[in-house]
Amino acid sequence: MSTPVVKFNTKDQTEFFKELIRRVNVYFKEKNISRHANFNMKFKTVFMICLYFIPLILMLSGVVSTVWPVMLMWVLMGFGMSGIGLSIMHDANHGSYSSNKKVNEALGFLINFVGGYHVNWKIQHNVLHHSFTNIEGYDEDISRAHVFRLSPNQEANSKYRFQAFYAPFFYALMTIYWFTAKDFQQLKRYKEKDLLKGQGLTYEKAVAHALFHKMWYVGLFLILPLLMVPLAWWQIVLGFLLMHFISGLVLALIFQPAHVIEETNFYVTDEKGSVENNWAIHQMNTTANFANKSRLFSWFVGGLNYQIEHHLFPHICHVHYRHISAIVKQTAKEFNVPYHQHETFFGAVKSHFSLLNQLGKGQYDRDLVTS
């Protein structure tokens, strides 16, 4: 297989994105501010790292050693884990945290401290998801054929009919699957698609790197607590799993309502590998915002409730999304381009599970499934 390519329509409403870029550039110029991290972002970085590592230190040092306080530590680590994923390494691996490449690489490496592998994340998220959002066969975020049906372009099957009910359980397992199996499955797939060369790696070297990082991750976050925390082994394992269940559920419930909801579109390419819209219009059709009025919520989830702004400007740090969202929304209105959004997080989650239910029962028949 070769590196995937989708041909977007370069003649479709091109003025929209040109004007949007101009207006966003004017915003940063007039404000005389950097597109990268500000003090708020740096404070959040310290907070999330502390939320993840301090509970571990408290357990390993013996400061916290009884059952329920230890479980609380694992709960805090679960939120810290998701906070690092949503608020720090996400920006860093997009190159939007800092203008300094080494700073981005260092903070992007934090994904290995939460069980992932930074190379795979860059390929799946930066290359495949951001380039080919909601395009069947290209966007791996909607490719869950053995467990879920996440797109109307995927074959309907009765085995999915209860997916809206079992989805939360599998979402909670997401990061467990991520660090135990998914990374190695992806590496094999990316080798076949010739995507590892773009990261300067051979398949064998990538597997060795991933395995090495998994080993020290398990040693630090599971083996050491088993050896040093004076509790039964099964209580430590339960706490470790609890941390992952919390993180997996949080991550899934932030990313899924941004693309897999009733309002967004899903696409297939035609025989020439083309889709009908240009890239920016495609992003507007396949992406949605939610809970934009909730400052605290947005702070914790790394501004990813502003997914429209993130997909259009992934190289801008998320702390600026709230400010440029008004520009994006107004420009979309002027050019008659959709701007999908839910007022609340609950509304977005409800739309996601409603779509899951429809897809699972084979009831989804919107006219907007297109090429």
Secondary structure as UniProt FT lines:
FT   TURN            10..11
FT   HELIX           14..31
FT   HELIX           39..60
FT   TURN            61..62
FT   HELIX           67..87
FT   HELIX           89..94
FT   HELIX           101..108
FT   HELIX           109..114
FT   HELIX           118..121
FT   HELIX           122..129
FT   HELIX           130..131
FT   TURN            133..134
FT   TURN            136..138
FT   HELIX           140..142
FT   TURN            145..147
FT   TURN            152..153
FT   HELIX           158..160
FT   TURN            161..162
FT   HELIX           163..172
FT   HELIX           174..177
FT   HELIX           178..182
FT   HELIX           183..192
FT   TURN            193..194
FT   HELIX           197..199
FT   HELIX           203..218
FT   HELIX           219..223
FT   HELIX           224..228
FT   HELIX           233..255
FT   HELIX           256..258
FT   TURN            262..263
FT   TURN            271..272
FT   HELIX           279..286
FT   STRAND          288..290
FT   TURN            292..293
FT   HELIX           295..300
FT   TURN            301..305
FT   HELIX           307..312
FT   TURN            314..315
FT   HELIX           318..320
FT   HELIX           321..334
FT   TURN            335..336
FT   STRAND          340..342
FT   HELIX           345..360
FT   TURN            361..362
FT   TURN            367..368
//
